[in-house]
Amino acid sequence: MSRFSTSGPSQRQLRVGEQVRHALSELLQRGEVRDNLIETTVISVSEVRMSPDLKIATAFVSPLGAKDDQAVIDALNRNARFIRGRMSPALRQMKYMPEFRFRLDTSYDNMAKIDELLRSPEVKRDLDNEEND
């Protein structure tokens, strides 16, 4: 039986994930990836989740203003090996350079749906009834 909880990421995973997120954001901002779709799209990196062994980095990104979000994700995944190579100088303290995987970040969409639900007339009516009691 382990003393450590496996309910969530460790402090090390969180710290390294944040370092990778910063380095990846800077790389994309500098326009080092030579892909027309990536170069012409503003990409927001909202989170990077590291595997427990720190060998896989899953980056959750939001293409801003893109017509086809999935096409941007596919382009990033096609260029993942190139990105991995370009990240080496920024992450030289790491023993192994992680393999990059890109996923579409849907958290903003989920927050918008929750906000819409909370502003619906049914919820307002229920909240008004609670305040009157």
N, C-alpha and C positions, 0 to 999 in steps of 0.2 A: 504494500500500500504506500502510495506516494504522499509526502507531506505537502506537495504543491497542488494547488487547485488548477484544474484544466478547463475551467469555465470560460476563460477568455484569454486574450493575448497577454504575454508577459510584458513587463516594463521594457525589456530589451527589444522585443518585437515592435513595440510602439515607438520607441526611440529611433530605432533603425528605419522603420517605416517612414517616420517624419523626415529623417535625413534624406532618404531616397526620394520622397515627394518633392522636397526643395530642389534637389539636384535635377530631377526630371523636369520640373517646371522651368528651371533655368535653361536646360538644354532645348526644350521646345520653344522657349521665348527667343533664344538666340537664332532659331531657324536652321539648326545644323542638320536636320533630317531632310534630305533632298527627295521629297515626294510632293507633287503639286497639290494634292488634297490636304496634306498636313501643313504645308507652307501657307496656304491661303485660308486656313481655319484657325480661329483662336480656340485653344484647348485649355480648359481648366482641369487641373489635377486636384481632385477633392480629397482623396485618401489613397494611401498605399498600404496594403496589408501584407505582412511578411509571413512566410511559413515558419513553423517552429525552429527549423534548422537554418533559417535565413537564406535559403538557396532559391526561393521563388518569391518574386514580388508581384502581387496583383494590384495594378493601378486602376482606380476608378476615375474615369475622365468624363467630362462633359464638353462636347464640341459646341461652341457658341456660334449661332448663326449659320450652322451647316444645314443643308437641305436633307441630307441623308446621314444621320448619326452613325448608323451601322457601317457605312462605307468608310468613315473616318476611323472607327475602331478596327476594321479590317486592315486599313492602311498602316495603322500603328502596329498591329500584330505582324504584318509582313515585314516591317522594319525593326522588329524587336531585337534581332541579333546586332544590327548596326547600333541601335540605342544602347544596348548592353556594353558594347565596345567603347562608345563615347562617354559612358558614365564612369569608366574606370578611374580617370584622374580625380573626379569629385568624391569618389567613394574608396579611395586607396587604402583606408584603414580597415576595410572589410577583408576577411580571410578569403571568401569566395564572392565573386561577382554574381548577383542573383540573375536568374532567368526572368524576363519580363513578360507579363501577360496583361492585356488591356481589356477592361470591361466597361460597359456603359454605366455611368452613375445615374441611377433612377431615384436617388433620395430626394432631389429637388421636386420631381414630379409627385412623389408620395407626400411630401410636405404641402404641396399645392392642393392635393386632393383632400387632405385632412383639414386644411384651412377653409376650403370650399364647404366641406361638411359642417364645420363649426359655424359658418356664417349662414347656413340654410335656415329657412323659416321655421322648420320643425324644431330645430335645436334652440333657436331664439325663443320660440314659444315655451318650450320646456324650461329654459333658464328663467324666463319672466315669471312662470308659475312658481318656481322655487323661491324667487325673491319676494313674491307676494305672501308666501306662507309664513 
